Amino acid sequence: MNTSNSRFEKKIKNGIRVVLYYRPNSPITTDAIIHSGSKFDPKKTPGFSHFFEHLVVNGSEKFPTKDLLAEHIESVGGFFGAMTSQDSITIRTEIPDKNDYERVVDIFEATLSKPSLDKKYFDNEKNVVIKEIKMSQSNPHRILIRVCRELFFKETSFEHDVLGTSESISKIDYKETVLNYEKWFDRKRITFVASGDILIDDLVNHLDKLNLNESNEDLPEVIISNEGVNNNILNSFIDIPQTHLCFGFLSPMSFTKDMLHLTLLGDILAGGRSSRLTKKLRYEKGLIYSIQSQRVGGVEKGLFGFFTSTEDDKVQDVINEIISEIKNIKEKGITDFELNFIKSKKIKSLKRSMQTSNSWVDFHEVDEIFTKGDYTIDTYIEEIENTKIDDIKKIIDKYFGEDNWKLAMCGKTKTEDIKIKF
């Protein structure tokens, strides 16, 4: 998957970077990634960035309503949407044919440059976001992620849920939001990442037509450190048949060798049907249905944990088995077979997972903000190929320390009923 002949980068007239992963005979996905995610939310209004995402896709003077904006691109077989993470707000467009790319420009003009920000949509979107929050509060996995954030990221900019709370959304002021628009969507914070059958010069010529905003104000400071916050177990009580849990550790930054090696180790332990913990907890003992390793957080700060669920009276048994396997791997390490297996799996599975323009943009877009293209899929493959058993051992010793663990849960299990012997 050599990207040296398929990755192209230029700047449009206002200095914004445009990155293309050229894929002939493929539909075109273009993302505008705005480095204005939830980690920048004002302390008094968590969820502010995500609310902004909702507001800017409600229409413009040219397309007065959201449905007219959607019709404009859907009529040529396209799509547009928006999403918010802790790091960024993303406006996504997809079209089948480059001859219709002007419609992509129209979408970006309507959302990034000239959204109406009409008061009548403001109040409506507040209600919509509050309903989205309430919907997430009935999803055990979303609740567990919220508990993880509170436990691992307490007193940092990564603690709160991207959606915010019903109370914080209710407090968002219309005039303050309008005044903050140019700051949140400042063109200096935008990067365009595209993939598909369009030439870089044609892409630049199209995007050059955008008149994007500029602001001299900075977003709120991002707080990363939370030294001194020492809680190890936290549970959110909900009356459900199983307890959902995450046994985890603080993780390294994204796009680092440490993070890659930790991901490989996580896959050996809990990365599918052939992983150690799946074999132990499901096939041998029947304690769980599934388990996975997952990183949660932003680029600068994250947690790496093992996520699963089980009946309340089996929670202690599951935790004991996870800890036992971590101790075993700390003492004995991994085998040559395990390392070669997981390296082959990760690299060869890319041929299956990287078949769409969306997947190429998804893989590279956050990297293009933080490393300016230094961490491409080629870098990823090369670093996997060069990983040695000693690299995994160093990661085990560095991150799986007996004082580094934390346990997040949601369900009926009480924290005082759980005993950790790590």
C-alpha positions as CSV (number, residue, x, y, z in Angstrom):
1,M,0.0,0.0,0.0
2,N,2.6,2.5,-1.0
3,T,1.4,6.1,-0.6
4,S,4.5,7.8,-1.9
5,N,2.9,7.9,-5.4
6,S,-0.6,8.5,-4.2
7,R,-0.3,11.2,-1.5
8,F,-0.4,14.8,-2.7
9,E,-0.3,18.0,-0.7
10,K,-0.9,21.6,-1.7
11,K,-2.2,24.8,-0.1
12,I,-5.2,26.9,-1.4
13,K,-4.8,30.6,-1.6
14,N,-5.6,31.3,2.0
15,G,-2.9,28.9,3.2
16,I,-5.1,26.0,4.2
17,R,-3.5,22.6,3.6
18,V,-5.2,20.2,1.2
19,V,-4.1,16.6,1.2
20,L,-5.2,14.0,-1.4
21,Y,-4.8,10.3,-1.3
22,Y,-5.4,9.6,-5.0
23,R,-7.5,6.5,-5.8
24,P,-8.4,6.2,-9.5
25,N,-11.9,5.1,-10.4
26,S,-13.1,5.6,-6.9
27,P,-15.8,7.9,-5.4
28,I,-14.5,11.1,-3.7
29,T,-14.6,11.6,0.0
30,T,-13.5,15.0,1.3
31,D,-13.3,15.9,5.0
32,A,-12.8,19.4,6.4
33,I,-11.2,18.7,9.7
34,I,-11.4,21.6,12.1
35,H,-9.0,21.4,15.1
36,S,-11.8,22.7,17.5
37,G,-13.0,19.5,19.2
38,S,-14.5,19.1,22.7
39,K,-11.2,19.5,24.5
40,F,-11.6,23.2,23.7
41,D,-15.1,23.4,25.3
42,P,-15.5,26.3,27.8
43,K,-15.4,24.9,31.3
44,K,-18.9,26.1,32.0
45,T,-20.4,24.6,28.9
46,P,-19.1,21.1,28.1
47,G,-20.6,20.0,24.8
48,F,-20.2,23.4,23.1
49,S,-18.1,22.2,20.2
50,H,-20.5,19.3,19.4
51,F,-23.4,21.8,19.6
52,F,-21.6,24.0,17.1
53,E,-21.3,21.0,14.8
54,H,-25.1,20.7,14.9
55,L,-25.7,24.4,14.3
56,V,-23.5,24.9,11.2
57,V,-25.2,22.2,9.2
58,N,-28.7,23.8,9.5
59,G,-28.5,25.8,6.3
60,S,-27.3,29.0,4.8
61,E,-28.7,31.9,2.8
62,K,-28.4,29.8,-0.4
63,F,-29.8,26.7,1.2
64,P,-32.2,28.1,3.9
65,T,-32.9,24.7,5.5
66,K,-30.9,21.5,6.3
67,D,-33.1,19.4,4.0
68,L,-32.3,21.7,1.0
69,L,-28.6,21.4,1.8
70,A,-28.9,17.7,1.9
71,E,-30.9,17.5,-1.3
72,H,-28.3,19.5,-3.1
73,I,-25.7,16.8,-2.8
74,E,-28.0,13.7,-2.5
75,S,-29.5,14.5,-5.9
76,V,-26.1,13.5,-7.5
77,G,-25.8,10.4,-5.3
78,G,-23.7,12.1,-2.7
79,F,-23.8,12.5,1.1
80,F,-22.8,15.0,3.7
81,G,-22.5,14.7,7.5
82,A,-20.7,16.1,10.5
83,M,-19.1,14.6,13.6
84,T,-17.2,15.8,16.7
85,S,-14.4,14.2,18.6
86,Q,-12.3,15.4,21.5
87,D,-9.8,16.7,19.0
88,S,-11.8,18.0,16.1
89,I,-15.1,18.8,14.3
90,T,-15.4,17.2,10.9
91,I,-17.6,18.1,8.0
92,R,-17.7,15.1,5.6
93,T,-18.8,15.0,1.9
94,E,-19.0,12.1,-0.5
95,I,-19.7,12.2,-4.2
96,P,-19.5,9.4,-6.9
97,D,-18.3,11.7,-9.7
98,K,-15.7,14.5,-9.8
99,N,-17.9,16.4,-12.3
100,D,-20.2,17.2,-9.4
101,Y,-17.5,18.5,-7.1
102,E,-18.9,22.0,-7.2
103,R,-21.6,20.7,-4.9
104,V,-19.0,19.7,-2.4
105,V,-17.7,23.3,-2.5
106,D,-21.3,24.5,-1.9
107,I,-21.6,22.3,1.2
108,F,-18.3,23.6,2.7
109,E,-19.4,27.2,1.8
110,A,-22.7,26.7,3.6
111,T,-21.1,25.2,6.7
112,L,-17.6,26.6,7.1
113,S,-18.1,30.1,5.7
114,K,-21.8,31.2,5.6
115,P,-24.0,29.2,7.9
116,S,-27.2,31.0,8.8
117,L,-26.9,30.4,12.5
118,D,-30.5,31.4,12.7
119,K,-32.1,31.8,16.2
120,K,-35.0,29.6,15.2
121,Y,-32.6,26.6,14.6
122,F,-30.6,27.4,17.7
123,D,-33.4,26.5,20.2
124,N,-34.5,23.5,18.1
125,E,-30.9,22.1,18.0
126,K,-30.6,22.5,21.7
127,N,-33.6,20.2,22.1
128,V,-32.2,17.8,19.5
129,V,-28.8,17.5,21.3
130,I,-30.5,17.0,24.6
131,K,-32.4,14.1,23.1
132,E,-29.1,12.7,21.8
133,I,-27.6,13.0,25.3
134,K,-30.6,11.2,26.8
135,M,-30.4,8.5,24.1
136,S,-26.7,7.9,25.0
137,Q,-27.7,7.6,28.7
138,S,-29.6,4.4,27.8
139,N,-26.5,2.9,26.1
140,P,-24.4,0.9,28.7
141,H,-21.2,1.2,26.5
142,R,-21.6,5.0,26.2
143,I,-22.2,5.2,30.0
144,L,-19.0,3.1,30.6
145,I,-17.0,5.4,28.3
146,R,-18.3,8.4,30.3
147,V,-17.2,6.7,33.5
148,C,-13.8,6.0,32.0
149,R,-13.3,9.7,31.1
150,E,-14.2,10.8,34.6
151,L,-11.9,8.2,36.2
152,F,-8.9,8.5,33.9
153,F,-9.1,12.2,32.9
154,K,-10.4,13.9,36.0
155,E,-9.7,17.6,36.1
156,T,-8.4,17.7,32.5
157,S,-10.0,19.0,29.2
158,F,-10.7,15.3,28.3
159,E,-12.9,14.5,31.3
160,H,-16.3,15.4,29.9
161,D,-18.4,13.6,27.3
162,V,-18.2,15.1,23.8
163,L,-22.0,15.6,23.9
164,G,-21.9,17.5,27.2
165,T,-24.8,17.3,29.6
166,S,-28.5,18.4,29.3
167,E,-27.7,21.1,31.8
168,S,-24.7,22.5,30.0
169,I,-26.4,22.5,26.6
170,S,-29.4,24.4,28.2
171,K,-26.9,27.1,29.4
172,I,-25.5,27.8,25.9
173,D,-26.2,31.4,25.0
174,Y,-27.2,32.4,21.4
175,K,-25.3,35.7,21.2
176,E,-22.2,34.1,22.7
177,T,-22.4,31.3,20.2
178,V,-22.6,33.6,17.2
179,L,-19.7,35.7,18.5
180,N,-17.6,32.6,18.9
181,Y,-18.3,31.2,15.4
182,E,-15.3,32.7,13.7
183,K,-13.0,31.7,16.5
184,W,-14.1,28.0,16.4
185,F,-14.1,27.8,12.6
186,D,-11.0,30.0,12.0
187,R,-9.4,28.9,8.7
188,K,-6.1,28.4,10.5
189,R,-7.7,25.5,12.3
190,I,-8.9,23.7,9.1
191,T,-7.3,21.0,7.0
192,F,-8.9,19.3,4.0
193,V,-8.2,15.6,3.5
194,A,-9.6,13.9,0.4
195,S,-9.4,10.5,-1.3
196,G,-10.7,9.3,-4.6
197,D,-10.6,10.0,-8.4
198,I,-9.7,13.6,-8.6
199,L,-6.4,15.3,-9.3
200,I,-4.8,17.5,-6.7
201,D,-4.8,20.6,-8.9
202,D,-8.5,20.2,-9.7
203,L,-9.2,19.7,-6.0
204,V,-7.3,22.9,-5.1
205,N,-9.0,24.9,-7.9
206,H,-12.4,23.9,-6.5
207,L,-11.5,24.6,-2.8
208,D,-9.9,28.0,-3.8
209,K,-13.4,29.3,-4.3
210,L,-14.1,29.2,-0.6
211,N,-14.1,32.4,1.4
212,L,-13.3,31.1,4.9
213,N,-13.2,33.1,8.1
214,E,-10.2,34.3,10.1
215,S,-10.0,35.1,13.8
216,N,-7.3,36.6,15.9
217,E,-8.6,35.0,19.1
218,D,-7.5,31.6,20.6
219,L,-9.7,28.8,21.9
220,P,-9.7,28.0,25.6
221,E,-6.6,26.4,27.0
222,V,-6.3,22.6,26.9
223,I,-5.5,21.0,30.3
224,I,-3.7,17.7,29.9
225,S,-2.1,16.9,33.3
226,N,-4.1,15.4,36.2
227,E,-1.4,14.4,38.6
228,G,-2.7,13.9,42.1
229,V,-6.0,12.4,41.0
230,N,-5.7,8.9,42.5
231,N,-9.1,7.1,42.3
232,N,-8.8,3.6,41.1
233,I,-12.4,2.3,40.8
234,L,-15.5,4.1,39.7
235,N,-19.0,2.7,39.0
236,S,-22.1,4.3,37.6
237,F,-25.1,2.4,38.9
238,I,-27.8,1.4,36.4
239,D,-30.3,-1.4,36.7
240,I,-29.3,-3.7,33.8
241,P,-28.7,-7.5,33.6
242,Q,-24.9,-7.3,33.3
243,T,-22.1,-5.1,34.5
244,H,-20.0,-3.5,31.8
245,L,-16.4,-2.9,32.7
246,C,-13.1,-1.5,31.6
247,F,-9.8,-2.6,33.2
248,G,-7.2,-0.2,31.9
249,F,-4.2,2.0,32.1
250,L,-3.2,5.5,30.9
251,S,-1.9,5.2,27.4
252,P,0.8,7.0,25.3
253,M,0.0,9.6,22.7
254,S,-1.4,8.6,19.4
255,F,1.0,8.3,16.4
256,T,3.9,7.1,18.5
257,K,5.8,3.8,18.5
258,D,4.7,3.2,22.1
259,M,1.1,3.4,21.1
260,L,1.5,1.1,18.1
261,H,3.3,-1.5,20.3
262,L,0.6,-1.2,22.9
263,T,-2.0,-1.8,20.3
264,L,-0.2,-4.9,19.1
265,L,0.0,-6.1,22.7
266,G,-3.7,-5.4,23.2
267,D,-4.6,-7.4,20.1
268,I,-2.6,-10.4,21.4
269,L,-4.5,-10.2,24.7
270,A,-8.0,-9.2,23.5
271,G,-8.0,-8.6,19.7
272,G,-10.5,-11.2,18.4
273,R,-11.4,-14.8,18.6
274,S,-7.9,-16.1,18.7
275,S,-6.7,-13.7,21.5
276,R,-5.6,-14.9,24.9
277,L,-8.4,-13.4,27.0
278,T,-11.1,-14.5,24.5
279,K,-9.8,-18.1,24.7
280,K,-9.6,-17.9,28.5
281,L,-12.8,-16.0,29.4
282,R,-15.2,-17.3,26.7
283,Y,-14.0,-20.6,25.3
284,E,-12.6,-22.1,28.5
285,K,-14.7,-20.6,31.3
286,G,-17.8,-19.2,29.6
287,L,-17.7,-16.0,31.6
288,I,-18.2,-13.5,28.8
289,Y,-19.5,-13.2,25.3
290,S,-16.7,-10.9,24.0
291,I,-13.8,-8.7,25.0
292,Q,-11.8,-6.1,23.2
293,S,-8.9,-3.8,23.7
294,Q,-9.6,-0.2,23.0
295,R,-8.0,3.3,23.3
296,V,-10.3,6.1,24.5
297,G,-9.5,9.8,24.5
298,G,-7.8,12.4,22.4
299,V,-4.4,12.4,20.7
300,E,-2.5,13.9,23.6
301,K,-4.2,12.0,26.4
302,G,-5.8,8.6,26.3
303,L,-6.5,5.4,28.2
304,F,-6.0,1.8,27.0
305,G,-8.3,-0.8,28.4
306,F,-9.9,-4.2,28.1
307,F,-13.7,-3.8,27.7
308,T,-16.2,-6.6,28.4
309,S,-19.4,-7.4,30.3
310,T,-20.7,-10.2,32.5
311,E,-23.3,-11.1,35.1
312,D,-22.9,-9.3,38.5
313,D,-21.8,-12.4,40.3
314,K,-19.1,-13.1,37.8
315,V,-17.4,-9.6,37.7
316,Q,-14.8,-10.5,40.3
317,D,-14.0,-13.7,38.4
318,V,-13.6,-11.8,35.1
319,I,-11.3,-9.2,36.7
320,N,-9.2,-11.9,38.3
321,E,-8.7,-13.6,35.0
322,I,-7.7,-10.4,33.2
323,I,-5.2,-9.5,36.0
324,S,-3.9,-13.1,35.9
325,E,-3.2,-12.9,32.2
326,I,-1.6,-9.5,32.5
327,K,0.7,-10.9,35.3
328,N,1.5,-13.9,33.1
329,I,2.5,-11.7,30.2
330,K,4.5,-9.5,32.4
331,E,6.4,-12.5,33.8
332,K,6.8,-14.6,30.6
333,G,6.3,-12.1,27.8
334,I,4.9,-13.1,24.4
335,T,6.0,-15.8,22.0
336,D,7.6,-15.4,18.6
337,F,4.5,-17.1,17.2
338,E,2.1,-14.5,18.8
339,L,4.2,-11.6,17.6
340,N,4.4,-12.9,14.0
341,F,0.8,-13.8,14.0
342,I,-0.4,-10.4,15.1
343,K,2.0,-8.6,12.7
344,S,0.6,-10.6,9.8
345,K,-3.0,-10.1,10.9
346,K,-2.6,-6.3,11.2
347,I,-0.8,-5.8,7.9
348,K,-2.8,-8.2,5.7
349,S,-6.2,-7.1,7.1
350,L,-5.5,-3.6,5.7
351,K,-6.2,-5.0,2.2
352,R,-9.7,-5.8,3.4
353,S,-10.3,-2.6,5.5
354,M,-8.8,0.0,3.1
355,Q,-11.1,-0.6,0.1
356,T,-13.0,2.7,0.2
357,S,-12.2,6.4,-0.1
358,N,-13.8,6.8,3.3
359,S,-11.3,4.4,4.9
360,W,-8.3,6.2,3.4
361,V,-9.6,9.5,4.8
362,D,-10.5,8.0,8.2
363,F,-7.0,6.4,8.5
364,H,-5.1,9.7,7.8
365,E,-7.2,12.7,8.8
366,V,-6.2,13.1,12.4
367,D,-2.6,12.3,11.6
368,E,-2.7,15.1,9.0
369,I,-3.6,17.6,11.8
370,F,-1.1,16.5,14.3
371,T,1.9,15.1,12.3
372,K,1.4,16.9,9.0
373,G,1.4,13.6,7.1
374,D,4.4,12.0,8.9
375,Y,2.4,9.0,10.0
376,T,0.9,7.5,6.8
377,I,-0.2,4.0,6.3
378,D,3.3,3.3,5.0
379,T,4.8,4.4,8.3
380,Y,2.3,2.3,10.2
381,I,3.2,-0.9,8.2
382,E,6.9,-0.3,8.5
383,E,6.7,0.2,12.2
384,I,4.7,-3.0,12.6
385,E,7.2,-5.0,10.5
386,N,10.1,-3.7,12.6
387,T,8.5,-4.5,15.9
388,K,10.5,-6.9,18.1
389,I,9.6,-9.0,21.1
390,D,11.8,-6.6,23.2
391,D,9.7,-3.7,22.1
392,I,6.6,-5.4,23.5
393,K,8.4,-6.2,26.7
394,K,9.3,-2.6,27.2
395,I,5.7,-1.6,26.7
396,I,4.5,-4.1,29.2
397,D,7.0,-2.9,31.8
398,K,6.2,0.8,31.1
399,Y,2.4,0.8,31.1
400,F,1.2,-2.3,32.9
401,G,2.5,-1.3,36.3
402,E,0.8,-2.5,39.4
403,D,0.2,1.2,40.4
404,N,-1.2,2.3,37.0
405,W,-4.4,0.3,36.7
406,K,-8.0,1.7,37.0
407,L,-11.3,0.0,36.8
408,A,-14.5,1.6,35.4
409,M,-17.9,-0.1,35.6
410,C,-21.5,0.5,34.9
411,G,-24.2,-1.7,36.2
412,K,-25.4,-3.0,39.7
413,T,-22.0,-4.1,40.9
414,K,-20.7,-2.1,43.9
415,T,-17.2,-0.8,44.0
416,E,-16.7,-2.0,47.6
417,D,-17.5,-5.6,46.5
418,I,-14.5,-5.7,44.1
419,K,-11.1,-6.7,45.4
420,I,-8.1,-6.0,43.1
421,K,-4.9,-8.0,43.7
422,F,-2.5,-6.8,41.0
